[in-house]
Amino acid sequence: MQTINQIDELLEISIVTMPAYTGTSVEVGQRSRSLARFQELEKLNIALELEALRLNS
């Protein structure tokens, strides 16, 4: 069992609809943007494949 005797700093980070400070902002991380772009390209690829199948039949 461990006991915490001292805490130097406690940070709480959460996204809220009404920020406490006017200079506060939030951005989507690069990983999320990359995933969204990948999903978009996959949808386009599927649409192209379906169109190719339609043209070949």
Buried (B, 14 or more C-beta within 10 A) or exposed (E): EEEEEEEEEEEEEEEEEEEEEEEEEEEEEEEEEEEEEEEEEEEEEEEEEEEEEEEEE
